[in-house]
Amino acid sequence: MKDFVIFLLSKVYKSIEVPENYIENAFLKTCKDIQYHFPNISIVEIENRIITNNNELAIFLFRLGNEFHINNLDQYKFQIHWLLKELCSCEIYFNNEIDEGFYVIHGQGTVIGSRNNIGKGFKIHQGCTIGHKKNGIGNGNLIGNDVTLYCNSSIIGELIIGDKVVIGAHVLITNNINSNTIVTANLQNGEKNIKE
């Protein structure tokens, strides 16, 4: 992975050398993320998927940037943030706490704003936003375990989303959601359907 990260960083505006232990930590966390959902995928296959810019690259870049954030290495974060936006077309702030099992599916247009606390097994599809109501001010959202956001859905506010919640495509969430709930949109009349 070190050679791949060196290759990536040759594309940014300021060349830096990243300590190998942070790359290894980010890669191991990414492996745990992927194997949470796909336990039979080998580490070799995960590395191949990262290098060939599959879904796994966005996860790896978030984990790498998060390693720098946790260890107060701000000089590295800007380049990784740029790569995440440039190569994966998504923006995930490194100060989010995202537990094992994080998975980005077709991440184009996905934004996970700052200071969210997200549980295990979180899956997010393209075009989704997790953010604040007050221009980035305040606390983030608290999202439970095994939550899935389908395409073009948003969680906006300082909300509590329970465990095992499924948020369907094109749904805007502005209120807390109980565990074991499926929320879908009725696009004909603009109403939400909530099934607990």
Secondary structure in CASP SS format (residue, H / E / C, confidence):
PFRMAT SS
TARGET T0000
AUTHOR 0000-0000-0000
METHOD secondary structure of the structure
MODEL  1
M C 1.00
K H 1.00
D H 1.00
F H 1.00
V H 1.00
I H 1.00
F H 1.00
L H 1.00
L H 1.00
S C 1.00
K C 1.00
V C 1.00
Y C 1.00
K C 1.00
S C 1.00
I C 1.00
E C 1.00
V C 1.00
P C 1.00
E H 1.00
N H 1.00
Y H 1.00
I H 1.00
E H 1.00
N H 1.00
A H 1.00
F H 1.00
L H 1.00
K H 1.00
T H 1.00
C H 1.00
K H 1.00
D H 1.00
I H 1.00
Q H 1.00
Y H 1.00
H H 1.00
F C 1.00
P C 1.00
N C 1.00
I C 1.00
S C 1.00
I H 1.00
V H 1.00
E H 1.00
I H 1.00
E H 1.00
N H 1.00
R H 1.00
I H 1.00
I H 1.00
T C 1.00
N C 1.00
N C 1.00
N H 1.00
E H 1.00
L H 1.00
A H 1.00
I H 1.00
F H 1.00
L H 1.00
F H 1.00
R H 1.00
L H 1.00
G H 1.00
N H 1.00
E H 1.00
F H 1.00
H H 1.00
I H 1.00
N C 1.00
N C 1.00
L C 1.00
D H 1.00
Q H 1.00
Y H 1.00
K H 1.00
F H 1.00
Q H 1.00
I H 1.00
H H 1.00
W H 1.00
L H 1.00
L H 1.00
K H 1.00
E H 1.00
L H 1.00
C H 1.00
S C 1.00
C C 1.00
E E 1.00
I E 1.00
Y C 1.00
F C 1.00
N C 1.00
N C 1.00
E E 1.00
I E 1.00
D C 1.00
E C 1.00
G C 1.00
F C 1.00
Y E 1.00
V E 1.00
I E 1.00
H C 1.00
G C 1.00
Q C 1.00
G C 1.00
T C 1.00
V E 1.00
I E 1.00
G C 1.00
S C 1.00
R C 1.00
N C 1.00
N E 1.00
I E 1.00
G C 1.00
K C 1.00
G C 1.00
F C 1.00
K E 1.00
I E 1.00
H E 1.00
Q C 1.00
G C 1.00
C C 1.00
T E 1.00
I E 1.00
G E 1.00
H C 1.00
K C 1.00
K E 1.00
N C 1.00
G C 1.00
I E 1.00
G C 1.00
N C 1.00
G C 1.00
N C 1.00
L E 1.00
I E 1.00
G C 1.00
N C 1.00
D C 1.00
V C 1.00
T E 1.00
L E 1.00
Y C 1.00
C C 1.00
N C 1.00
S C 1.00
S E 1.00
I E 1.00
I E 1.00
G C 1.00
E C 1.00
L C 1.00
I E 1.00
I E 1.00
G C 1.00
D C 1.00
K C 1.00
V C 1.00
V E 1.00
I E 1.00
G C 1.00
A C 1.00
H C 1.00
V C 1.00
L E 1.00
I E 1.00
T C 1.00
N C 1.00
N C 1.00
I E 1.00
N C 1.00
S C 1.00
N C 1.00
T C 1.00
I E 1.00
V E 1.00
T E 1.00
A E 1.00
N E 1.00
L C 1.00
Q C 1.00
N C 1.00
G C 1.00
E E 1.00
K E 1.00
N E 1.00
I E 1.00
K E 1.00
E C 1.00
END
